[in-house]
Amino acid sequence: MPYQEISATVTDKNLQAVKDAITAIETALPFLISLTDAERKQLFKVGPERLSFVQTRGRPRRTTPAFCPAVLTRRDLNPPWRCSRR
């Protein structure tokens, strides 16, 4: 399909609505942070093909917490990737 030029305008009201929506997202998700390219490259990544492996390995920790050290709380046992299940 050939590229077709798009003719659109953004009003000040629409721009402000977008900025307000971004602010609402940042408020609702305060744990989001900006990373530099170097920081991003250093992170361990769990893609879709490995996510199920990681989730199934964490299940025994949640179902049988007696196997975990007593210093770990229930919150410690919740995986940080739980947002990805939605």
N, C-alpha and C positions, 0 to 999 in steps of 0.2 A: 504494500500500500504506500503510495507516495506521500511524502510529508506535505501537510497543508498548514499554511501559516494560520496562527490563531490571533484573532483580534479580540482583546479583552481589556477592560479597565478595572482597576481596583479603587474603590472609593475610600475616603478617609474613614468612614464608618466601618466598612468591611475590614480594613487594615487594623483598626482598633479592636474589632471583634476577634480577629486572629491572634493579636497580641494578648488579649485577655484570656483566650483559650489556652495559649501556651503558658501563661502565668498560672492558670488553674491546674494544669498538668504538673508543673514544677512544684506547686504547693501540695498536690495530692500524692506525689511521688518524691519525697524529699531525699531519698537515698540515691537518686540519679546524680551522677557527677560527670564532669568533662574530663577526658583523658587526652594526653598528648599522644602522638603517633608512637613514640618510644614506649610509653606506658602500656598502650594497647597491644603492642607486639609482645610484651613480656607476660601478658595474661594467659593462663591456661584456658583453652576454649573447649566447650562441650557442644558439639554439633548434634543435629538430629539423630545421626546414626549411633552416637555414643550416649545420648541422653537416657535411653531406656536402660542401658547397662548401669549407669550411675544411679538411676532411681531404684532399680531392683537391689543394688548393693546397699542402699540406705534403708530399705524396708525392715530388715532385722533390728536395726538400731531403734526404730520407732515402735515395733511390735513387741520387742523384748528388751526394754531398757535396762534390765538387770545385768545384761552382758556388758554394759558400758560402765566406765568408771563413775563413781558416785559424785564426782565433782561436776559432771555434765548435767545441765538442766534440760528440761523438756524443750526449751527454746533452742538450746545448742544442737539438739537432735533434728530440728526442722531444717531441711535443706535450703540453701540460699537460692536454688533454682526453681523453687515452687511456683514462682510467677510464670514460668514457661509452660506450665500445665494448662493454662487457660487459653 
